[in-house]
Amino acid sequence: MKKEDLPQDQSSLVKMTRELCYVKDSNGKYSANLSTGWEVKTSALENTWEAIHSRIESAKLAVKNGKKSPLYYFLELRLMNLSILSDYTGYWKFSIRKHLKPATFKKLSEKKLSIYAKALDLSIEELKNFKG
């Protein structure tokens, strides 16, 4: 890509980050330049964030309707999956799956809740009392 063709489209991340790109200068040598964004990439990121927000809202609704435990909502909110939460807590994935059920979640000890709360950067009260 030539230096003058380097995209400088405005993105939602323009104030936070820039992308390093290698471009050819007028002498045909490569140099590093910063790009503020590229329309196609910006569109893809926005679509991804819309999907993430939709998943979070679905999780909130599932908790509110009593189909899932608050753990499910915070798992989605923190952009985690079972493997990541398992790594942070030391709990097996199948145990976490069971804890996503409201009835099982209500029976968890304070110690287990504190481990989840720490992994999710919450207080135990926030975790226990979330109603959706």
DSSP file (Angstrom, degrees, kcal/mol; ACC not computed):
  #  RESIDUE AA STRUCTURE BP1 BP2  ACC     N-H-->O    O-->H-N    N-H-->O    O-->H-N    TCO  KAPPA ALPHA  PHI   PSI    X-CA   Y-CA   Z-CA
    1    1 A M              0   0    0      0, 0.0    23,-2.9     0, 0.0     2,-0.2   0.000 360.0 360.0 360.0 139.9    0.0    0.0    0.0
    2    2 A K  B >   -a   24   0A   0     21,-0.2     3,-1.4     1,-0.1     4,-0.5  -0.525 360.0-116.3 -82.6 152.9    1.3    3.5   -0.8
    3    3 A K  G >  S+     0   0    0     21,-2.2     3,-1.2     1,-0.3    22,-0.1   0.870 115.9  52.8 -56.0 -40.6    1.6    6.0    1.9
    4    4 A E  G 3  S+     0   0    0      1,-0.2    -1,-0.3     3,-0.0    21,-0.1   0.670 105.8  55.7 -73.1 -15.0   -1.0    8.3    0.3
    5    5 A D  G <  S+     0   0    0     -3,-1.4    -1,-0.2     2,-0.1    -2,-0.2   0.445  74.2 124.5 -93.8  -1.4   -3.5    5.4    0.2
    6    6 A L    <   -     0   0    0     -3,-1.2    28,-0.0    -4,-0.5     2,-0.0  -0.432  69.1-116.4 -62.3 120.8   -3.3    4.6    3.9
    7    7 A P        +     0   0    0      0, 0.0    30,-0.7     0, 0.0    29,-0.3  -0.330  34.3 178.2 -64.9 137.7   -6.9    4.8    5.2
    8    8 A Q  B     +c   37   0B   0     27,-0.2    30,-0.2    28,-0.2     2,-0.1  -0.191  23.5 152.1-129.4  39.3   -7.7    7.5    7.7
    9    9 A D        -     0   0    0     28,-1.8     2,-0.3     1,-0.1     0, 0.0  -0.419  50.8-107.6 -71.1 147.5  -11.4    7.0    8.2
   10   10 A Q        -     0   0    0     -2,-0.1     2,-0.3    27,-0.1    27,-0.1  -0.598  42.7-179.6 -77.8 132.9  -12.8    8.0   11.6
   11   11 A S    >   -     0   0    0     25,-0.4     3,-1.4    -2,-0.3     4,-0.2  -0.786  44.2-104.3-124.7 171.4  -13.7    5.1   13.8
   12   12 A S  T 3  S+     0   0    0     -2,-0.3     3,-0.3     1,-0.3    25,-0.1   0.678 121.9  52.7 -69.0 -15.8  -15.2    4.8   17.3
   13   13 A L  T >> S+     0   0    0      1,-0.2     4,-2.7    23,-0.2     3,-1.5   0.308  74.1 109.4 -99.4   7.5  -11.7    3.9   18.6
   14   14 A V  T <4 S+     0   0    0     -3,-1.4    -1,-0.2     1,-0.3    -2,-0.1   0.809  80.5  46.4 -58.9 -33.1  -10.0    6.9   17.0
   15   15 A K  T 34 S+     0   0    0     -3,-0.3    -1,-0.3    -4,-0.2    -2,-0.1   0.640 119.7  40.7 -82.9 -13.6   -9.4    8.6   20.4
   16   16 A M  T <4 S+     0   0    0     -3,-1.5     2,-0.3     1,-0.3    -2,-0.2   0.785 120.5   2.1-103.4 -34.3   -8.1    5.4   22.0
   17   17 A T     <  -     0   0    0     -4,-2.7     2,-0.3    19,-0.1    -1,-0.3  -0.977  47.3-154.5-154.0 160.0   -5.9    3.7   19.5
   18   18 A R        -     0   0    0     -2,-0.3     2,-0.5    -3,-0.1    18,-0.2  -0.948  27.1-119.2-134.1 156.7   -4.4    3.8   16.1
   19   19 A E  E     - B   0  35A   0     16,-2.5    16,-2.5    -2,-0.3     2,-0.5  -0.840  18.7-132.4-104.0 132.7   -3.2    1.0   13.9
   20   20 A L  E     + B   0  34A   0     -2,-0.5     2,-0.4    14,-0.2    14,-0.2  -0.696  31.4 178.3 -81.6 126.6    0.3    0.6   12.8
   21   21 A C  E     - B   0  33A   0     12,-3.0    12,-2.8    -2,-0.5     2,-0.6  -0.959  26.7-132.2-129.2 147.7    0.6   -0.1    9.0
   22   22 A Y  E     + B   0  32A   0     -2,-0.4     2,-0.3    10,-0.2    10,-0.2  -0.893  35.1 172.6-101.4 124.6    3.6   -0.6    6.8
   23   23 A V  E     - B   0  31A   0      8,-2.7     8,-2.6    -2,-0.6     2,-0.4  -0.865  33.9-109.6-130.0 159.8    3.4    1.5    3.6
   24   24 A K  E     -aB   2  30A   0    -23,-2.9   -21,-2.2    -2,-0.3     6,-0.2  -0.766  31.6-147.5 -90.4 133.0    5.7    2.3    0.7
   25   25 A D    >   -     0   0    0      4,-2.8     3,-1.9    -2,-0.4    -1,-0.0  -0.212  40.9 -81.2 -86.0-174.0    6.9    5.8    0.5
   26   26 A S  T 3  S+     0   0    0      1,-0.3    -1,-0.1     2,-0.1    -2,-0.0   0.719 131.3  54.4 -64.1 -21.0    7.7    7.8   -2.7
   27   27 A N  T 3  S-     0   0    0      2,-0.2    -1,-0.3     0, 0.0     3,-0.1   0.423 118.9-109.3 -90.7   0.0   11.1    6.0   -3.0
   28   28 A G  S <  S+     0   0    0     -3,-1.9     2,-0.3     1,-0.3    -2,-0.1   0.554  76.9 131.4  83.6   8.1    9.5    2.6   -2.8
   29   29 A K        -     0   0    0      1,-0.0    -4,-2.8    -5,-0.0    -1,-0.3  -0.705  59.6-113.9 -94.8 146.9   10.9    1.9    0.7
   30   30 A Y  E     +B   24   0A   0     -2,-0.3     2,-0.3    -6,-0.2    -6,-0.2  -0.552  39.0 170.5 -79.7 141.2    8.7    0.6    3.5
   31   31 A S  E     -B   23   0A   0     -8,-2.6    -8,-2.7    -2,-0.2     2,-0.4  -0.963  34.2-108.1-143.2 161.3    8.0    2.7    6.5
   32   32 A A  E     +B   22   0A   0     -2,-0.3     2,-0.3   -10,-0.2   -10,-0.2  -0.779  40.2 169.1 -94.2 132.3    5.7    2.5    9.4
   33   33 A N  E     -B   21   0A   0    -12,-2.8   -12,-3.0    -2,-0.4     2,-0.4  -0.947  29.9-117.4-137.3 159.2    2.7    4.9    9.6
   34   34 A L  E     -B   20   0A   0     -2,-0.3     2,-0.4   -14,-0.2   -14,-0.2  -0.792  19.5-158.8-101.2 140.7   -0.4    5.2   11.8
   35   35 A S  E     -B   19   0A   0    -16,-2.5   -16,-2.5    -2,-0.4   -27,-0.2  -0.948  13.0-152.6-115.2 137.0   -4.0    4.8   10.5
   36   36 A T        -     0   0    0     -2,-0.4   -25,-0.4   -29,-0.3     2,-0.3   0.673  69.6 -56.1 -80.6 -17.0   -6.9    6.2   12.4
   37   37 A G  B     -c    8   0B   0    -30,-0.7   -28,-1.8   -27,-0.1     2,-0.4  -0.888  39.1-116.5 159.2 172.0   -9.2    3.6   10.9
   38   38 A W     >  -     0   0    0     -2,-0.3     4,-2.8   -30,-0.2     3,-0.3  -0.995  25.1-131.5-139.5 129.0  -10.7    1.9    7.9
   39   39 A E  H  > S+     0   0    0     -2,-0.4     4,-2.4     1,-0.2     5,-0.2   0.849 106.4  49.9 -52.9 -43.4  -14.4    2.1    7.1
   40   40 A V  H  > S+     0   0    0      2,-0.2     4,-2.1     1,-0.2    -1,-0.2   0.923 113.7  45.3 -64.2 -44.2  -14.7   -1.7    6.5
   41   41 A K  H  > S+     0   0    0     -3,-0.3     4,-2.5     2,-0.2    -2,-0.2   0.897 111.8  52.7 -66.2 -40.3  -12.9   -2.6    9.7
   42   42 A T  H  X S+     0   0    0     -4,-2.8     4,-2.4     1,-0.2    -2,-0.2   0.910 109.3  49.6 -60.4 -43.5  -15.0    0.0   11.6
   43   43 A S  H  X S+     0   0    0     -4,-2.4     4,-2.3    -5,-0.2    -1,-0.2   0.903 110.5  49.7 -62.9 -42.4  -18.2   -1.5   10.3
   44   44 A A  H  X S+     0   0    0     -4,-2.1     4,-2.1     2,-0.2    -2,-0.2   0.906 111.4  49.2 -63.8 -42.1  -17.1   -5.0   11.3
   45   45 A L  H  X S+     0   0    0     -4,-2.5     4,-2.5     2,-0.2    -2,-0.2   0.912 110.4  50.3 -64.0 -42.3  -16.2   -3.8   14.8
   46   46 A E  H  X S+     0   0    0     -4,-2.4     4,-2.1     1,-0.2    -2,-0.2   0.906 110.3  49.9 -63.4 -41.1  -19.6   -2.1   15.2
   47   47 A N  H  X S+     0   0    0     -4,-2.3     4,-2.0     2,-0.2    -1,-0.2   0.898 110.6  50.7 -62.6 -40.2  -21.4   -5.2   14.1
   48   48 A T  H  X S+     0   0    0     -4,-2.1     4,-2.2     1,-0.2    -2,-0.2   0.925 110.3  48.3 -63.8 -45.2  -19.4   -7.3   16.6
   49   49 A W  H  X S+     0   0    0     -4,-2.5     4,-2.6     1,-0.2    -1,-0.2   0.861 108.8  54.4 -65.8 -34.6  -20.2   -4.9   19.4
   50   50 A E  H  X S+     0   0    0     -4,-2.1     4,-2.1     2,-0.2    -1,-0.2   0.921 109.2  48.2 -62.3 -42.9  -23.9   -4.9   18.5
   51   51 A A  H  X S+     0   0    0     -4,-2.0     4,-2.1     2,-0.2    -2,-0.2   0.894 111.3  50.4 -63.8 -40.2  -23.9   -8.7   18.7
   52   52 A I  H  X S+     0   0    0     -4,-2.2     4,-2.2     2,-0.2    -2,-0.2   0.935 110.6  48.3 -63.9 -46.3  -22.1   -8.6   22.1
   53   53 A H  H  X S+     0   0    0     -4,-2.6     4,-2.3     1,-0.2    -1,-0.2   0.864 110.0  53.3 -63.2 -34.9  -24.7   -6.1   23.5
   54   54 A S  H  X S+     0   0    0     -4,-2.1     4,-2.3     2,-0.2    -1,-0.2   0.910 108.6  49.1 -65.0 -42.2  -27.5   -8.3   22.2
   55   55 A R  H  X S+     0   0    0     -4,-2.1     4,-2.2     2,-0.2    -2,-0.2   0.892 110.6  50.9 -63.4 -40.0  -26.0  -11.3   24.0
   56   56 A I  H  X S+     0   0    0     -4,-2.2     4,-2.3     2,-0.2    -2,-0.2   0.919 111.1  47.7 -64.5 -43.5  -25.7   -9.3   27.2
   57   57 A E  H  X S+     0   0    0     -4,-2.3     4,-2.2     1,-0.2    -2,-0.2   0.883 111.1  51.2 -65.5 -38.1  -29.3   -8.2   26.9
   58   58 A S  H  X S+     0   0    0     -4,-2.3     4,-2.2     2,-0.2    -1,-0.2   0.892 110.1  49.8 -64.5 -38.9  -30.5  -11.8   26.3
   59   59 A A  H  X S+     0   0    0     -4,-2.2     4,-2.1     2,-0.2    14,-0.2   0.905 109.2  51.6 -65.4 -41.6  -28.5  -12.9   29.3
   60   60 A K  H  X S+     0   0    0     -4,-2.3     4,-2.5     1,-0.2    -2,-0.2   0.913 111.0  48.2 -61.3 -42.6  -30.2  -10.2   31.4
   61   61 A L  H  X S+     0   0    0     -4,-2.2     4,-2.3     1,-0.2     6,-0.2   0.886 108.7  53.6 -65.2 -39.8  -33.6  -11.4   30.2
   62   62 A A  H  <>S+     0   0    0     -4,-2.2     5,-2.4     2,-0.2     6,-1.3   0.881 111.6  45.6 -63.4 -38.3  -32.8  -15.0   31.0
   63   63 A V  H ><5S+     0   0    0     -4,-2.1     3,-1.5     4,-0.2    -2,-0.2   0.925 111.9  51.4 -68.9 -44.8  -31.8  -14.1   34.6
   64   64 A K  H 3<5S+     0   0    0     -4,-2.5    -2,-0.2     1,-0.3    -1,-0.2   0.868 110.4  49.3 -60.4 -37.1  -34.9  -11.9   35.0
   65   65 A N  T 3<5S-     0   0    0     -4,-2.3    -1,-0.3    -5,-0.1    -2,-0.2   0.415 116.0-114.9 -84.7   2.5  -37.1  -14.8   33.8
   66   66 A G  T < 5S+     0   0    0     -3,-1.5    -3,-0.2     2,-0.2    -2,-0.1   0.658  85.7 115.5  77.1  15.7  -35.5  -17.2   36.2
   67   67 A K  S   <S+     0   0    0     -5,-2.4     2,-0.3    -6,-0.2    -4,-0.2   0.744  78.6  24.8 -88.1 -24.7  -34.0  -19.4   33.4
   68   68 A K  S    S-     0   0    0     -6,-1.3    33,-0.2    33,-0.1    -2,-0.2  -0.931  81.6-110.8-136.5 159.0  -30.4  -18.6   34.3
   69   69 A S    >>  -     0   0    0     31,-2.6     3,-1.5    -2,-0.3     4,-0.8  -0.432  38.4-103.1 -83.1 163.3  -28.4  -17.6   37.4
   70   70 A P  H 3> S+     0   0    0      0, 0.0     4,-2.2     0, 0.0     5,-0.2   0.778 118.2  72.1 -56.6 -26.1  -26.8  -14.1   37.7
   71   71 A L  H 3> S+     0   0    0     28,-0.3     4,-2.0     1,-0.2     5,-0.1   0.869  92.5  56.0 -56.6 -37.6  -23.5  -15.8   37.0
   72   72 A Y  H <> S+     0   0    0     -3,-1.5     4,-1.9     2,-0.2    -1,-0.2   0.915 107.0  48.3 -62.2 -45.3  -24.7  -16.2   33.4
   73   73 A Y  H  X S+     0   0    0     -4,-0.8     4,-2.9   -14,-0.2    -2,-0.2   0.941 113.2  45.8 -61.8 -48.6  -25.2  -12.5   33.0
   74   74 A F  H  X S+     0   0    0     -4,-2.2     4,-2.1     1,-0.2    -1,-0.2   0.808 107.7  58.4 -69.6 -28.0  -21.9  -11.5   34.5
   75   75 A L  H  <>S+     0   0    0     -4,-2.0     5,-2.7    -5,-0.2    -1,-0.2   0.930 112.9  39.8 -62.1 -45.6  -20.1  -14.1   32.4
   76   76 A E  H ><5S+     0   0    0     -4,-1.9     3,-1.6     3,-0.2    -2,-0.2   0.908 113.4  54.6 -69.4 -42.8  -21.5  -12.4   29.2
   77   77 A L  H 3<5S+     0   0    0     -4,-2.9    -2,-0.2     1,-0.3    -1,-0.2   0.865 110.0  46.1 -60.5 -37.7  -21.0   -8.9   30.6
   78   78 A R  T 3<5S-     0   0    0     -4,-2.1    -1,-0.3    -5,-0.2    -2,-0.2   0.346 113.1-119.5 -88.4   6.1  -17.3   -9.6   31.2
   79   79 A L  T < 5 +     0   0    0     -3,-1.6     2,-0.2     1,-0.2    -3,-0.2   0.884  66.4 140.9  57.3  42.3  -16.9  -11.2   27.8
   80   80 A M      < -     0   0    0     -5,-2.7     2,-0.2    -6,-0.2    -1,-0.2  -0.674  38.0-155.7-107.5 164.3  -15.9  -14.5   29.3
   81   81 A N     >  -     0   0    0     -2,-0.2     4,-2.5    -3,-0.1     5,-0.3  -0.746  42.0 -88.8-125.7-179.3  -16.7  -18.1   28.4
   82   82 A L  H  > S+     0   0    0     -2,-0.2     4,-2.5     1,-0.2     5,-0.2   0.882 124.7  53.2 -60.9 -38.9  -16.7  -21.3   30.5
   83   83 A S  H  > S+     0   0    0      2,-0.2     4,-2.2     1,-0.2    -1,-0.2   0.925 110.9  45.5 -63.4 -44.5  -13.0  -22.0   29.8
   84   84 A I  H  > S+     0   0    0      2,-0.2     4,-2.2     1,-0.2    -2,-0.2   0.945 115.0  46.6 -65.0 -47.7  -11.9  -18.5   30.9
   85   85 A L  H  X S+     0   0    0     -4,-2.5     4,-2.4     1,-0.2     6,-0.4   0.882 110.8  53.9 -63.1 -36.6  -14.0  -18.6   34.0
   86   86 A S  H  X S+     0   0    0     -4,-2.5     4,-2.8    -5,-0.3    -1,-0.2   0.916 108.6  49.0 -61.4 -43.3  -12.7  -22.1   34.8
   87   87 A D  H  < S+     0   0    0     -4,-2.2    -2,-0.2     1,-0.2    -1,-0.2   0.892 114.0  45.9 -63.8 -39.8   -9.2  -20.8   34.5
   88   88 A Y  H  < S+     0   0    0     -4,-2.2    -2,-0.2     1,-0.2    -1,-0.2   0.858 125.2  29.8 -71.7 -35.4   -9.8  -17.9   36.8
   89   89 A T  H  < S-     0   0    0     -4,-2.4    -2,-0.2    -5,-0.2    -3,-0.2   0.746  94.4-127.8 -98.9 -25.9  -11.7  -19.9   39.4
   90   90 A G     <  +     0   0    0     -4,-2.8     2,-0.2     1,-0.3    -3,-0.1   0.468  65.1 133.5  85.7   2.1  -10.3  -23.3   39.3
   91   91 A Y        -     0   0    0     -6,-0.4    -1,-0.3    -5,-0.2    -2,-0.2  -0.608  62.6-108.8 -84.3 146.5  -13.8  -24.8   38.9
   92   92 A W     >  -     0   0    0     -2,-0.2     4,-2.1     1,-0.1     3,-0.4  -0.408  25.8-118.4 -70.0 151.0  -14.4  -27.4   36.2
   93   93 A K  H  > S+     0   0    0      1,-0.2     4,-2.5     2,-0.2     5,-0.2   0.871 114.4  55.1 -60.3 -38.3  -16.5  -26.3   33.3
   94   94 A F  H  > S+     0   0    0      1,-0.2     4,-1.6     2,-0.2    -1,-0.2   0.851 107.4  51.1 -66.6 -30.7  -19.2  -28.8   34.0
   95   95 A S  H  > S+     0   0    0     -3,-0.4     4,-2.0     2,-0.2    -2,-0.2   0.918 109.5  49.6 -68.4 -42.9  -19.5  -27.4   37.6
   96   96 A I  H  X S+     0   0    0     -4,-2.1     4,-0.9     1,-0.2    -2,-0.2   0.909 106.9  55.6 -61.9 -41.5  -19.8  -23.9   36.2
   97   97 A R  H >< S+     0   0    0     -4,-2.5     3,-0.7     1,-0.2    -1,-0.2   0.901 108.4  48.3 -57.3 -40.8  -22.6  -25.1   33.8
   98   98 A K  H >< S+     0   0    0     -4,-1.6     3,-1.5     1,-0.2     6,-0.3   0.874 106.8  56.4 -65.9 -36.4  -24.5  -26.4   36.8
   99   99 A H  H 3< S+     0   0    0     -4,-2.0   -28,-0.3     1,-0.3    -1,-0.2   0.628  92.7  70.4 -72.7 -12.1  -24.0  -23.1   38.7
  100  100 A L  T << S+     0   0    0     -4,-0.9   -31,-2.6    -3,-0.7    -1,-0.3   0.592  81.1  90.2 -77.5 -10.2  -25.6  -21.3   35.8
  101  101 A K  S <> S-     0   0    0     -3,-1.5     4,-2.7   -33,-0.2     3,-0.2  -0.745  81.5-134.4 -86.5 131.9  -28.9  -22.9   36.9
  102  102 A P  H  > S+     0   0    0      0, 0.0     4,-2.1     0, 0.0     5,-0.1   0.873 101.9  51.9 -55.9 -42.2  -30.8  -20.7   39.4
  103  103 A A  H  > S+     0   0    0      1,-0.2     4,-0.6     2,-0.2    -4,-0.1   0.906 114.5  42.2 -64.2 -41.5  -31.6  -23.5   41.8
  104  104 A T  H >4 S+     0   0    0     -6,-0.3     3,-0.9    -3,-0.2     4,-0.3   0.896 111.4  55.7 -71.0 -40.3  -28.0  -24.6   42.0
  105  105 A F  H >< S+     0   0    0     -4,-2.7     3,-1.5    -7,-0.3    -2,-0.2   0.883 101.2  58.0 -59.8 -39.7  -26.7  -21.1   42.2
  106  106 A K  H 3< S+     0   0    0     -4,-2.1    -1,-0.2     1,-0.3    -2,-0.2   0.754 104.2  53.3 -63.1 -24.0  -28.8  -20.3   45.2
  107  107 A K  T << S+     0   0    0     -3,-0.9    -1,-0.3    -4,-0.6    -2,-0.2   0.466  81.1 121.0 -90.9  -2.6  -27.2  -23.2   47.1
  108  108 A L    <   -     0   0    0     -3,-1.5    -3,-0.0    -4,-0.3     2,-0.0  -0.329  64.7-117.3 -66.1 142.8  -23.6  -22.0   46.5
  109  109 A S     >  -     0   0    0      1,-0.1     4,-2.5    -2,-0.0     5,-0.2  -0.288  23.2-109.8 -72.9 162.2  -21.5  -21.4   49.6
  110  110 A E  H  > S+     0   0    0      1,-0.2     4,-2.5     2,-0.2     5,-0.2   0.855 119.2  57.1 -60.4 -35.1  -20.2  -17.9   50.4
  111  111 A K  H  > S+     0   0    0      2,-0.2     4,-1.7     1,-0.2    -1,-0.2   0.936 108.8  43.8 -63.7 -46.8  -16.7  -19.3   49.6
  112  112 A K  H  > S+     0   0    0      1,-0.2     4,-2.2     2,-0.2    -2,-0.2   0.911 114.1  50.9 -65.0 -41.2  -17.6  -20.3   46.1
  113  113 A L  H  X S+     0   0    0     -4,-2.5     4,-3.1     1,-0.2    -1,-0.2   0.884 107.5  53.4 -62.7 -37.5  -19.5  -17.1   45.6
  114  114 A S  H  X S+     0   0    0     -4,-2.5     4,-2.3     2,-0.2    -1,-0.2   0.863 107.6  51.0 -67.0 -34.0  -16.5  -15.1   46.7
  115  115 A I  H  X S+     0   0    0     -4,-1.7     4,-2.1     2,-0.2    -2,-0.2   0.920 113.6  44.5 -67.7 -43.3  -14.3  -16.9   44.2
  116  116 A Y  H  X S+     0   0    0     -4,-2.2     4,-2.1     2,-0.2    -2,-0.2   0.932 112.7  52.0 -63.6 -45.2  -16.8  -16.1   41.4
  117  117 A A  H  <>S+     0   0    0     -4,-3.1     5,-2.9     1,-0.2     4,-0.4   0.905 110.4  48.1 -59.5 -42.9  -17.1  -12.5   42.6
  118  118 A K  H ><5S+     0   0    0     -4,-2.3     3,-1.0     1,-0.2    -1,-0.2   0.923 111.8  49.2 -64.4 -44.0  -13.4  -12.0   42.6
  119  119 A A  H 3<5S+     0   0    0     -4,-2.1    -1,-0.2     1,-0.2    -2,-0.2   0.829 116.7  42.5 -64.3 -31.8  -13.0  -13.5   39.1
  120  120 A L  T 3<5S-     0   0    0     -4,-2.1    -1,-0.2    -5,-0.1    -2,-0.2   0.368 112.2-118.3 -96.8   3.6  -15.8  -11.3   37.8
  121  121 A D  T < 5S+     0   0    0     -3,-1.0     2,-0.3    -4,-0.4    -3,-0.2   0.939  73.8 119.1  57.7  51.9  -14.6   -8.2   39.7
  122  122 A L      < -     0   0    0     -5,-2.9     2,-0.2    -8,-0.1    -1,-0.2  -0.831  67.1-106.4-133.1 168.7  -17.8   -7.9   41.7
  123  123 A S     >  -     0   0    0     -2,-0.3     4,-1.9     1,-0.1     5,-0.2  -0.647  35.0-114.5 -89.6 161.3  -18.9   -8.0   45.3
  124  124 A I  H  > S+     0   0    0     -2,-0.2     4,-3.0     1,-0.2     5,-0.2   0.890 118.0  55.0 -61.4 -38.2  -20.7  -11.1   46.6
  125  125 A E  H  > S+     0   0    0      1,-0.2     4,-2.8     2,-0.2    -1,-0.2   0.907 105.9  50.3 -63.4 -42.5  -23.8   -8.9   47.1
  126  126 A E  H  > S+     0   0    0      1,-0.2     4,-0.6     2,-0.2    -1,-0.2   0.910 114.3  45.6 -61.3 -41.1  -23.7   -7.7   43.5
  127  127 A L  H >< S+     0   0    0     -4,-1.9     3,-0.5     1,-0.2    -2,-0.2   0.933 118.6  40.3 -67.8 -47.0  -23.5  -11.3   42.3
  128  128 A K  H 3< S+     0   0    0     -4,-3.0    -2,-0.2     1,-0.2    -1,-0.2   0.857 118.0  45.6 -71.2 -36.3  -26.1  -12.7   44.6
  129  129 A N  H 3< S+     0   0    0     -4,-2.8     2,-0.3    -5,-0.2    -1,-0.2   0.355  75.7 121.9 -97.4   6.1  -28.6   -9.9   44.3
  130  130 A F    <<  +     0   0    0     -4,-0.6   -57,-0.1    -3,-0.5    -4,-0.0  -0.552  31.3 176.0 -71.4 127.4  -28.7   -9.3   40.6
  131  131 A K              0   0    0     -2,-0.3    -1,-0.1   -61,-0.1   -65,-0.1   0.417 360.0 360.0-114.0  -1.6  -32.2   -9.7   39.3
  132  132 A G              0   0    0    -69,-0.1   -68,-0.2   -68,-0.1    -2,-0.1   0.444 360.0 360.0  93.9 360.0  -31.9   -8.8   35.7
